[in-house]
Amino acid sequence: MRLEDAVVASRKRLADIRGAAEGLRPVVRAGRVTQIVGLLIEADGPDLEIGDLCELGGSVLAQCVGFREDRLLLMPLDEVTGLSAGARAVALGRRCSAPCGPSLLGRVIDGLGRPLDDGGPLAPEAWRATDGGALAPLARAPINQALAVGVRAIDGCLSCGRGQRLGLFAGSGVGKSTLLGMLARGTAADVNVIALVGERGREVGEFLRDDLGPEGLARSVVVVATSDRPALARIQAALTATTIAEHFRDSGSQVLLMMDSLTRFAMAMREVGLASGEPPTSRGYTPSVFAALPRLLERCGSSPTGGITGFYTVLVEGDDMNEPIADAARSILDGHIVLSRALGEAGHFPAIDVLQSVSRLMPRLVDPEHLAAARRVRHVLATYRQAEDLIDVGAYKAGANPEIDRAVALIAPVRAFLRQEVQERSTWQESRAALLAAVREESA
């Protein structure tokens, strides 16, 4: 090729490259805060996708939650004190992730994976994105093996399977945290992952010290976001705990995931939705709340390698079991355990109302004799409850109704079976034997 032809060809290629470059929009890695209104921060950059992280003013971590015209809608994961309009917004080039691995056992961390205890820096074996999806429906292993949790009322009458999801429904102060501590200490699972979402700061220390104890903490990872933390930080605590549980499951472990509470997760989602401009629907909850609940809960389950069994507390407002979050959770979960304020006030602990509770998978988890005994307990409780007013005032006379007579004879051993001291632990075999003995008292 002649020199003149080579020069012409080179100029043509440069012109083509220049033309292509002019059609590209440059990637902006920084911008400025333009407005702060309540929980919402607006910025004119950088270029982010939904879920991406950025740093505001050199110290405040924020996440992109939406867009308004040509501006970013950001929400903080840290406190925003000292942040001003015009503060620099810098893209971090990453999304939220969680530390994972056996070295986290016995540790207490926040939703961003930062240690809250005095155990020193974390040494995770991996970091895993927290916005993962659920197992594919056909990739789930069948739930056909029971998981002992050490609580007689649950193992006996509301048996839970490996990979099952159950809700603990109760009003405030009925014993949800105490029951979670009993589950953490008594479960046959390999690992506990506990998310304390929106808890009072005082209750976190009390739960770790009194309910969980050193024995329970040694086999647990605790993720905490107290009620004073920003809404996104509370949401992130739930996602981080679920991600850590998924890592243990994929490593071959049976994991017990406990979240207290699902209601406060939904409340945090409502704060984000309302601040972003979503319309309120049922009791102020936005549509994104009811879309987020199944995405979170469906991440539990069994795979061919391991399983995550989930217990989620649901704080029912005014003891209304049909309020929106309770109703939505019941439709997604594989069973619900109701804690009764009346039983708690009568000194019956754990205050599990067996008649209002159900484990949808129990019939496939236990043998026929066990299942028949559990149904017998339900029948005794239901029959006695119907006749209780007559019995209490002395209006019922023995012999008038054989079913009521049998319920009166069995109610004491049944109630004794359902009661359990906080520090008392019952193995699966012990719970089954006690259940059968309770309903055989009739022949004694």
N, C-alpha and C positions, 0 to 999 in steps of 0.2 A: 504494500500500500504506500502510495506517495505521501510525503509529509503533509502536503496541503489537505489531502483527503482525511488523514488521521486527525488533523486539527479541527476540521469541520465536524467529524463524527463526535469528537470529545465535546465540542461546544453544544452539539445537539443533545447529548446525554446530560450535560449540566443544566441545559434549559428544561429538560423533562423532569429532572430531580427538583429544580427550583419550583416548577409549576406544581408538582405533587406536594412539596413542603408548604406552599402557600395555601393549599386546601386543608391543611391540618390545623386543628385548634391546639395551641400549646397547653400542656398539663400544668396547672397552677398548684403548687405545693404549699402555698400560704395565702392567707387572707386576713381580714380584719373583722372584729365583732362590730356589728352595726346597731344592735338593739338587744336589750335584756328585759323581758317581761315575765315576771313570776318564775316558773320553772324553765321557760323557753329562752334560748339564746339564738339570735340570728347572726349570720356572718355572710360576707360576700365572697367567700372562698375558704379553704382550698377546694380542689376537685375531690369529692368523696362519693362513695356509694352508701346506701343504707347499711348501717351497722359498722361502718368504718370509724376509727378513733382519731381524734386530733387533740392537740394541746393548746389551751387558751392562756394567754398571758404568761407563758413559761412555766405554769404550775398546775393548772386545772385540767383534768382529764375529762373529755366530753365525747359523746357518741352522736353520729348523725342519725336522726330519726325521721327526717322528711325534708321536703323542699317547698318553698313558697315563691313562685315566679322564678327569679334568678338567684335566690338566696337560700342558704342552708339553714335548716332547723336543727339545732343541737340541744342536747340535754346533758347536764353534768353528772359525772360519776363521783366527783369530789365536791367539797364545799366551794362556793363561788365568792366568798368574802374577799374583797379587794379587786375583783375583776371589774373592768370599766369598758365603756364603748371605745372602740378603736384598738383594743388589745389584739395582739397578733394571734392568729389561728393557724397552727402548723399541722399538716397531715403527718401522722405517724406511720402510715403505710401498713397498718395491721388492724386486726379485729380482736375482740375479747377472746382470751384463751385461759385455760385452767391448768395448773400444775397437776401431774398425775404420777402415781407410783407408790410402792409400799412404804417409802420413806415418809409419807404423809400421815401414816397411822400414829395416833396419839397427838396430832397437831390440831390447832385451832387457827383457821385462816379467814380472811374476808372474801367477798365475792370476786375480787380481782387477783386472788392468789397470794395476798400479802399476809405474813404471819401476824397473829394477834396475841400469841402467847410468848413466853420467854425461852422458847426452844431454839432460838438462833435462826439463821437463814435456812430456807428450804433447799433441798437437794433432789428435785423431781427427776424421774427418769425420762419424762417427756412433757411437752406442753401440747394441749389439744384444744382446738377451736370449740367454743361453747355453743355455737349455733348449729350443732349437728341435727340430723333428722332421726326419725324413728326407724326401727327395724322394718324391713319389707314384710308384708303380711305372710308371705309364704316362706320367709326365712326364720320365722319364729318357731321355736321348739314347743311341742304341746305341754300344757301344764297338767301333769298327772302325778306329781309327787308332792306330798305335804312338806311344809317347812315349819318345824316346831319353833314357837316364840317364847315358851316358858310361862305363859299365862293360861291357867286352866280354862277360863271362860272362852278364850279364843281357840285354843287347841282342841277343846272338847266340843264346843257347840258352833264355832264359826271358823272351822279349820281353813288355813291359808295355804295356798300352793306356791311352789317356787316359780317366780315370775308373775305372780298375781298382784293386783293393785287394789288396796282397800282404803276407804276414808274413815277417819275418826271424827264423828260429828258431835259437837257439843257447844254449849254456851261457855262463857268465861268462868274460870274458877271451878271447873267440874273434875279436873284431874287429868287433862290431856298430856301435860308434860311429864307427870309422874308415870303415866302408863307408857309413854315413849321410853323413859328410863328403864322400866321393867322389861320392855321388849329388847332394848339394846343389851342388857345384861344377860337375858335368858335365851336369846335366839340361837339357833343352830347354824345361822349363816356364818360365812367366813369373815366378812367385813361389814361394818356399819358405816354408812355415810349419812350424816345428820345435817340438815339445813335449818337454821333458826332465822326465819325471815320476818323482819318487823317486830322482833321481840323487844321488851323493855331491857335496858342495859342491866338492871338489877337481876332480872330473871336469868340472864345468860350465865352469870357466875353461879347462881343457885342451881341451875340445871346441871352444869358441869360437876359441881361439888357434891350436891345432894342426890340428884336423880340418876345421873350417869355414873359418877364415882370413878375412882382410878381404874378399876377392873374394866368397866365399860369403855372408858376413854382409850385404853391401851389398844383396843381393836377397832377404833373408830376414827373417822375424819370428820371434823365439825367445821361447817362453813357458816359464818355469822354476818348478818347485816341488821343492826339494831334499828329501832323505829325512827331514830333521828337522822339516819342516812338518807341521801337522795333516793328518789323513786327508782332510778335506773340501777343504783347500787343494790337495792333490795331485790329487784328482778334478777340481776346478775348473780346474786348469791344462790338463787334457785337453779339457774342454768349451770353454774359452776359445780354445784353438788351433783347434779344429774350427770354432768360430763365426767366427773371423777368416778362415779358409780359405773358408767359405761366402760371406762378404761379397766377397772377391776373385773367387770364381766367379761370383756374381751380377752383378759389374761387368764380366764378359766375359773374365776371365783364366783361363789354365791354371795350376792350383796343384798343387805337390807338397807334400803333408802328410806329415811324418815324426814318428812318436811313439816315444819311447824311455823307458819301455817300457809295452806293453799289460799286461804281467804286474803291474807295480807299480800301475797303475790298478786292476786287479782286487783286488790286496791291500788297497788303500785302501778299496775298496767293501766288502771283507770286514770290515775294522775297523768301518766304520759299521754294517753289518748286525748283527754280533755285539753291538756296544754297544747297539743298538736292541732287542735281544731276539729276533732271527731265529734259527731253529735252524740249526746247521751241517749241511752235507750232505757233498759230496765233498771230502775233505782239508781240512775246516774252512771251505770256501767256502759262503756262504749263497745261497739261491735268487735274491736280488736281483742278485747278481753276474752270473749267467748271463742274467738279463733285461736288464741294463745293457749288456752287450757288443754285442748286435745293434743296440741303440738308438744306440750310439756309432758303430759301424762302418758302419751303413747311411746315415749322413749324408754319406759320401763318394759320389762318382759324378758323372756328366756331366749337365748341363742343356742346353737349347738355346743358352744364352749362354756357358757356360764349363764347366770341369770340375775336380774334385778327384781326384787320383791319390794313394792312400794307401800308405805303407810303415810297418808297425807291427812293432817288435821284440817278440819273445816270449822271455822268459828261461826256459828249460826247466831245471827243478830236476834236478840230477844227470844232465844230458844225456838226460833221459827225454822223448822226443818225444810220449809219450802221456799226460802228466800233464794234469789237468783243464782248465786254461786253454789249453794248447797244443791240446788236442783240440777244445775249443769254438771257438777262433779259426779252426782249419783248416776247420771246418764252415761258417763264415760268410764267410771271405775267398775271393778269386778266384784264389788261388794261394799257394804258400809256397816260400820260399828257405831252405834249411838250411845253416848254417855248421858245418863239421866241425872238431872239436878235433884229430883226427888229421891233417887237412890243414894246419891252423895249426901244429902241432908239427913238421911236415915242412917248414915254410917256404913253403908254398903260399898266397899271398894274392892277392886275397880268398879266404878259405877256403870257397868255395861248393861244396857237394857237389851236382853237377848231377844225379846219379842219384836222389837223395832229394828233389829240388826239382821243382816243376811250375808253369807258368803256364797256367791253364785256358783263357785266351783267345788264346794264341799262334797257334793254327791260323788264326784269322780276321784276324790282324794282319800277317802276313808273306807273301811270295810263295812259290810251291811250291818253288823252288830253295833258298831260305833255310830253309824248314821241313825239307826233305830233308837238308840239311847238318847242321842241329841234331840230327835223329834219328840221323844217322851218328855224330856225336860221342857221343851216348848209347850207341850200340851198341859203339863202340870202347872206351869206359870200362868198360861192363859186361862185355864179353868179356875185357878185360885183367884186371879185378878177379877174375874167376872163375879165371883161370889164373895169377894173380900168385905164389902160393906155389910152384907148380911151376917157374915161370920163375926165381924168386929162388934156389932151391936147385940150379938147373941140370938139373932132371929133365925139362924139356920140350925136345924136339929139333925144330928147324925142319923144316917140311914135314909134321909129323904132323897138323896141323889148319889148313886154309887161313884160317879166320876168325881164329884166334889169331895166325897169321903176319901177317895184315893189321893186327890190333890192335897187335902189337909194332912194326910199321913206322910206325904213325900215332900212337902214344901220346905220343911226344916233341913233335911239332908241336901236338897237341891240348892237352897240358898247357901248352905255351908260350902258346897262344892264351888259355887260361883264367886265366893269371897276369897281374897288372897292378900296376904300382907305384902307390903312394898318390897321387902328384902327376900321374900320367899320365892323360890324357883321350883318349877315343876317340869320334869322331863315329859316327853310325849307319852311314854309308857305309863308314867305315874298319872298323868291327866286322863288318859283313857281308862285306866283301872278305877280312878275315883269317880269318873262319869258313870261307869257301869254299876258301881257300888251304890251311887246316889239313887238310881232308879230301881234298884233291887231291894231297897229298904222295905218295900211293900210286903214282901214275903217274910220279913224277919218278925 
